[in-house]
């Protein structure tokens, strides 16, 4: 494990290519899986250096002020804070998203949900989309960026998260086709949607202390805590989903890797039809697809 104090006082090389090697090595020693990518991201954010710069301008000299910023970022990263939190934004599905303390940091596995929605509605986009627990708005906004004739509603209990989602909708050019409402799991919306999506909190509360530092210490507890068994949000969703889902509509819900059977059982017990469970990039169950069923 890397000593944070050594990083803070570390001897970051002056030449760009050597600084890159130092960052990559130190991040890897600190247990960062994507050390190569994150080293490049730090250099890009702090010095404006692209991947092509590393190849063509590897002998470029870093200024002292840039080196200080890079070392500070490196120390914070190996201490468990993600670059997304440090820089206040994160890319998701090829789009940029602002983050705030009230929003989860988007993660690549959630892109599977977006990809499945695009496959389901490949010929004609859903007229109306509901994103429950929208957070940064990354799911809804990514869908609206592809479904150009669709309108979407983002729902969240956190007013701060809704402000961030609205900023992201404006940033990505879909604000005129989206609305954001403070509420819980579809309360009193009075409308049916062709597509309902959600990445609800699904971590059992006794598991939260054992999560990675960048999740446990920096993601909002409201977006993580799924109750005693991690399934409370799904119970709440299924209790009101029938009044929200159009007759031919679909619901796509992200799940924990070990929750497939439990969530399917809850859905079926609530009268819904489970159309399938879709894996993430590691091959683990990640998204449950649901339709209205015979009610």
N, C-alpha and C positions, 0 to 999 in steps of 0.2 A: 504493500500500500504506500502511496506517495505521501510524504510529510508535507502538509500544507505550508508550514513555515519555510521549508526549503524551497518550495515553489515561489513563494512571495519574495524571497531573497535570491532567487535563482539567477544564473548567469545566462540569460537569453542571448543567443548569438545575434550579431548585428546584421549579417547577410540574410536575405529573405529565405533562400533555400535551406540554410542551416537552422534558421528560426522555425521553419516548417517541420524539419526533422525533429527538433527539440520538442515542439508542441505535440507532435504525433506520438513520440516515444513517451513523454510524460503523461499524456492522457491515457495511453494504453496501460502504463504502469499503475494508473489510478483506477483501472477497471472499467474504462469507458469503451464499450464495444465498437462504436463508430468513430474511433480516434482519428482516422485519416480524414473523414468528412468534417468532423468538428474542428480539427486543426485548420483546415481550409476556410471554414466559416468564420473562425476568429480572425484570421488574416484578412478576409474579405471585409468583415464588419469594421475592424479597427484601422486597417490600412488601405482598403479599397483594392486589394490584390485579388485578381481572378486566378483560376487554374492555369490559364495561358501565361499569366505573369510569372507563375512559379517556374514554368518551363523556359520562357524567353528572357526573363529578367531575374533569374535566380541570384545574381550577384548584387541586386539592389540593396542599398543600406537602409535599415530601419532607423527612424529618428528616435531620440530618447523618450519623447512623450508617447509615441506609439508603443514602444517597448514596455513602458510602465503600464499602459492600458492592457496590453496583451497579457502581461504577467498577472495583473489583477484578475482578469477574466479566467486565466488558467487556474489560479488558486481557488476561486469561487467554484469553478466547474468540478475540480477534483474533491472539493468539500461537499458536493452533492447538489449544487444548484444548476439547473439546466441552462443552456445558452438561450433558449426561448424565453425563459423568465428574466434573464439578464438583459436581453435586448428588447423585451416587450413585444415580440412578435414571433410567429412561426408559420412556415409554409404548410399547406394542406391541400392535397389534390391539385397541386400546381398553382395555388392562389395564396396571396399573403394575408395573414390574419393578425390583427392586434390581440394581445393578451392583457388581462388585468387580474388582480388578486381574486376576483370572483369567478374566473373562468378556468376550466381545465385546460391543460396544454394539449392540443390535438395530437393524436398519434396515428402512425401509418396504418395500424390494423383497422381503424375506423373507416378508412378509405374503401374497405371491402363492402361496407354497407352502401356507400355511394355507387360503387361499381354494380352492385346487384340491382339497385333502383334503375340505373341506366339500362341494364339488360332487360328488366321487366317492361319498361316503358320505351323500348327501342323504336317503336313505330310512331307512337304518339305520346307526348309528355302528359303527365297528370295535370289536370286543370288547377287543382288546389293541393298544397302540401302543408302538413303540420309537423313541426319539429318540437317534440316535448323535451324540456330540459335543454334548451338550445345552446346555453353557454356562450361561447364566442360566435356562434352562428355558423360554424364551419361546415356542418352537414347541409343545412338548408341553403346556404349561399352557394356551395359547390353545386348542388342540384339546380338551383335557379340559373347558374351560369351556363348550364347545359340545356335545360328545358326553358327555352326562350319565351314560350307562351304561357308559362305557369306562374301562379301567384303563391306565395308562401307565408305562413305564420310561424313565428318562433315564440315559444312559451317558456318562461322560466320564473322560478320563485325569487330570484335575485335581481333587483332593479339595477345593480351595478353591472351584472352580466348582460342585461338587456341593452344598456347603454353601449357596451363594447360591441355587441352583436350589430347594433344599428350603425356604429362607426364602420364595422367591417362590410356591411351591406353597401354603404356609400362608397367605400374604398374599392369594392369590386363591381360597382355599377348595377346593383340590383335593388337599390333602396326603393325605387318606384314600384317594385313588384313584391314588396315584403312588408310585413307588419310585425310588431313585437309587443307581446302582452305579458303582464305580470300575473302569474297564476300557477296552479298545481295540476299537472296531468290532465289537462283538457277541461278544467272547471268552466261550466257555463259558456261555452263558446257558441253554442247554438248553430253549428254548421258541420256538414260532413265533408270529409277530405278523401281524395282519390289515393293519396299516399300519406301514411303516418310513419314517421321515423323517430327513433330515440336512442341515445346512448345514456341510459339512466345510471344512477349510482348502483353498483352491484358488488361492492366489496363488503363482506361480513365485517361488522364493526370490531370484532376481536382480532381480525387479520390486519387491520390498518397499521398497528404499531410495527409490523414486520415488513411493510412495503419499502421499496427503494427510497432513499432520502429525497430524491428529486420529486417523487410523488407525495410521499408522506408529509414532508415539511413545506411543500410549496403549492400543491394543488389544494383547492378549497374542499373542506370536509363535506360540504353539502353535495359536491359532485362525486364523492367517493362512497359515503356511508350508506350501504344498502340494508341496514338493520341487522338483527341478530343472525340471520341466515343469508343475507345478501340478496334476498328476493322481494323485499317489501315494495320496492318501486314497481316491479312487475305486477304484483297484486293490485296496486293502485291503478296502474295503466289498464289492466284487463277489466277492472270494475266499471270503467267509463268508456272503454274503447268502442263498444257497440254504437254509442250515440255519436261517435266521431268518424267512423269508417264508412265510406260510401258502399253501397251494395256490392260493387265489383272492385272495391278498393283493396289495397295491400298495406300491411304494416311490416316494417323492418326494424327489429330491435337488436342492438348489440348486447352480447352476453359475456360473462366470464367463461374461460375455457372449460370449466368443469360444471357448467350450469345448464347445458343443453337439455338433458332429460327433465330437469326440474321445471324449466321455463316452458317446455313443450307440454308438460302435464298441467301446469297452471292454465295455459292457453286453452287446452282441450276441455278442462274442467269448467272453463268459463264459456264454452260453446263455440270456440273459434277453431278453424281448420289450420293445422300446421302444414305449410307447403314445402318446407325444407329447412335445413340448417347448413349454413355456408361457412367454409373454413377461412381463417386468416392466412397470411403469407407463411406462417410456420406450420400450416396444416391443422391447426386447432380450431374447434368450433367457435364461431365468433358472431354470427348473425342468424337470427331466427326470422323466417318469413311466414307471415300469418295472413289469412283471409277470413272473411266473415263467417263462412261455413253455413250450414243449414240451421237457421234460428227461427 
